[in-house]
Amino acid sequence: MSENRPQIRICFLGESFVNGTGDPTYLGWTGRICIDAHKKGYDITFYNLGVRRETSTELKQRWLREVSYRLPKEYDGRVVFSFGVNDMVLINGKPRVELAESIENARSILTAAKQLYPVLMVGPPPYADTEQDKRNQRIANLSKQLALVCQERDIPYLDIFPILEKSNIWLDEARANDGAHPRAAGYAEFAEAVQSWNGWLNWFPPLSRVSSVSEKT
């Protein structure tokens, strides 16, 4: 029964890739990894707070208000961030958010979040067709910088970029769609990488281990 399951509330924050844009099943990678955790015996309350076209500057303004409303202190609340792709989009030849500002936004968001909740961060994924403006080069560089910010703050970070850059499923589906967002199989590839990552797995140890620990306390 659900009352015997560990109950966890998770907020996922970021942009269209968190939202799952392009997935006809409306699960994206976030929904899929929560389904997987549920199958392992966890009772998950899942909040998808992804906003299309949002930059890190915009996310910095809203995340705490939205998260604190959904994760009252009496619950086991956790937060997963994944953002940065929109920062690197060129408008009039300049990124929507310069790299230095993106890093400062991430530092501000993650520092505050770490003081309140368990936090994970998943890096920005690649685009399928970006030779024209070298967007993937900028995204890859941003991801490396975000990894350093997370390392400074002892926040687990998954650099998803090189994983999906080698995925024909992710790239082919995105290319056949809008050049950025895949369909269901692409998001399933993304989800598989996250749910096999130690940062995520450490949040969901086998329930037999959870039970034995609770019996000793």
C-alpha positions in Angstrom: 0.0 0.0 0.0 1.2 3.5 -0.7 1.3 4.5 3.0 4.1 1.9 3.4 6.2 3.4 0.6 8.8 6.1 1.2 7.0 9.3 0.1 9.1 11.8 -1.8 8.2 15.1 -3.5 10.4 16.2 -6.4 10.4 19.4 -8.3 12.1 19.5 -11.7 13.1 22.9 -13.0 14.4 24.1 -16.3 13.3 24.7 -19.8 11.7 22.8 -22.7 13.8 19.6 -22.2 12.5 19.4 -18.7 9.0 20.1 -19.9 9.4 17.2 -22.4 8.5 19.2 -25.4 8.1 17.0 -28.5 7.2 13.8 -26.6 3.8 12.6 -27.7 3.5 10.6 -24.5 4.0 13.8 -22.4 6.4 12.0 -20.1 9.8 13.4 -21.2 12.8 12.2 -19.3 11.5 13.5 -15.9 8.3 11.5 -16.0 10.1 8.4 -17.0 12.6 8.4 -14.2 9.8 9.0 -11.7 7.9 6.0 -13.1 11.1 4.0 -12.6 11.4 5.1 -9.0 7.7 4.3 -8.4 8.3 0.7 -9.8 11.1 0.3 -7.2 8.6 1.0 -4.4 8.8 4.8 -3.9 5.7 7.0 -3.7 6.6 10.0 -5.9 4.8 13.3 -6.1 6.2 14.7 -9.3 6.2 18.4 -10.2 7.3 19.3 -13.7 8.2 23.0 -13.7 9.9 23.2 -17.0 9.1 26.4 -19.0 9.8 26.6 -22.8 12.3 29.2 -23.9 13.2 30.2 -20.4 16.7 31.3 -19.6 18.7 30.9 -16.4 18.0 34.6 -15.6 14.3 34.0 -15.7 14.6 30.8 -13.7 16.5 32.6 -11.0 13.5 34.8 -10.5 10.9 32.1 -10.0 12.4 28.9 -8.8 12.3 29.5 -5.0 8.7 30.7 -4.9 7.5 27.8 -7.0 9.5 25.1 -5.1 8.8 26.3 -1.6 5.1 26.3 -2.3 5.2 22.7 -3.4 7.8 21.4 -0.9 6.6 22.3 2.6 9.2 21.5 5.2 7.2 18.6 6.7 7.7 16.6 3.5 10.8 14.9 2.0 11.2 17.4 -0.8 14.0 17.3 -3.4 14.9 19.4 -6.4 16.4 18.6 -9.8 17.7 21.4 -12.1 18.5 21.2 -15.8 18.9 24.4 -17.8 21.2 26.4 -20.0 20.4 25.6 -23.6 18.3 28.7 -24.1 21.0 30.9 -22.6 23.2 29.9 -25.6 20.7 30.7 -28.3 22.0 33.6 -30.4 19.9 36.7 -30.9 21.4 39.4 -33.1 24.7 37.6 -33.0 24.9 37.4 -29.2 23.8 34.7 -26.7 20.5 35.4 -24.9 22.6 35.1 -21.7 26.4 35.5 -21.8 28.4 32.6 -20.4 29.6 34.5 -17.3 26.1 35.5 -16.4 24.8 31.9 -16.9 27.4 30.7 -14.5 26.6 33.3 -11.9 22.9 32.5 -12.3 23.6 28.9 -11.7 25.9 29.6 -8.7 23.1 31.8 -7.1 20.4 29.2 -7.8 22.3 26.2 -6.6 23.8 27.8 -3.5 20.4 28.8 -2.3 18.8 25.5 -3.2 21.5 23.4 -1.5 20.8 25.2 1.8 17.1 24.1 1.7 16.8 20.8 -0.2 18.7 17.8 -1.5 19.7 18.9 -5.0 20.8 17.3 -8.3 21.7 18.9 -11.6 21.5 17.5 -15.1 23.5 19.4 -17.7 22.0 20.8 -21.0 21.6 18.4 -23.9 22.8 18.9 -27.5 20.9 20.2 -30.5 20.7 18.1 -33.6 21.6 20.7 -36.2 23.7 23.6 -35.0 26.6 23.9 -37.4 25.4 27.3 -38.5 25.8 29.1 -35.2 28.0 26.6 -33.3 25.4 26.3 -30.6 26.5 22.9 -29.5 30.0 24.2 -28.9 28.6 26.8 -26.6 26.4 24.3 -24.8 29.3 21.9 -24.3 31.4 24.6 -22.8 28.6 25.8 -20.6 28.1 22.2 -19.4 31.7 21.9 -18.3 31.4 25.2 -16.4 28.2 24.1 -14.7 30.0 20.9 -13.6 32.6 23.0 -11.9 30.0 25.0 -10.1 28.3 21.9 -8.9 31.6 20.4 -7.8 32.3 23.5 -5.7 29.0 23.1 -4.0 29.1 19.3 -3.6 26.1 18.9 -5.8 25.9 15.7 -8.1 26.1 16.7 -11.7 25.4 14.6 -14.8 27.0 15.9 -18.0 24.3 14.6 -20.4 25.8 16.4 -23.4 28.5 13.8 -24.5 26.1 10.9 -23.8 23.3 12.3 -26.1 25.7 13.7 -28.6 26.6 10.0 -29.4 23.0 8.9 -29.4 21.6 8.4 -32.9 18.1 8.0 -31.5 18.2 11.5 -29.8 19.8 13.2 -32.8 17.7 11.5 -35.5 14.4 12.2 -33.7 15.3 15.8 -33.0 16.4 16.3 -36.5 13.2 14.8 -37.8 11.2 17.0 -35.4 12.3 20.6 -35.0 16.1 20.3 -34.7 16.1 20.5 -31.0 13.4 18.3 -29.3 13.2 14.5 -29.8 10.1 12.3 -29.6 9.4 9.5 -27.1 12.4 7.3 -27.9 14.9 10.2 -27.6 13.5 11.1 -24.1 13.7 7.5 -23.2 17.4 7.6 -24.0 17.8 10.7 -21.8 15.9 9.0 -19.0 18.0 5.8 -19.1 21.1 7.9 -18.6 19.7 9.7 -15.6 18.2 6.7 -13.9 21.5 4.8 -14.1 23.4 7.7 -12.7 24.7 7.4 -9.2 23.4 10.9 -8.2 19.9 9.7 -8.9 20.3 6.1 -7.7 21.6 7.4 -4.3 18.2 9.0 -3.8 16.5 5.7 -4.3 18.4 2.9 -2.6 16.8 -0.6 -2.6 13.9 -0.6 -0.1 15.3 -3.6 1.7 18.3 -1.4 2.6 15.9 1.4 3.7 14.0 -0.9 5.9 17.1 -2.3 7.6 18.4 1.2 8.3 15.0 2.3 9.8 14.8 -0.8 12.0 18.2 0.1 13.6 17.3 3.8 14.3 
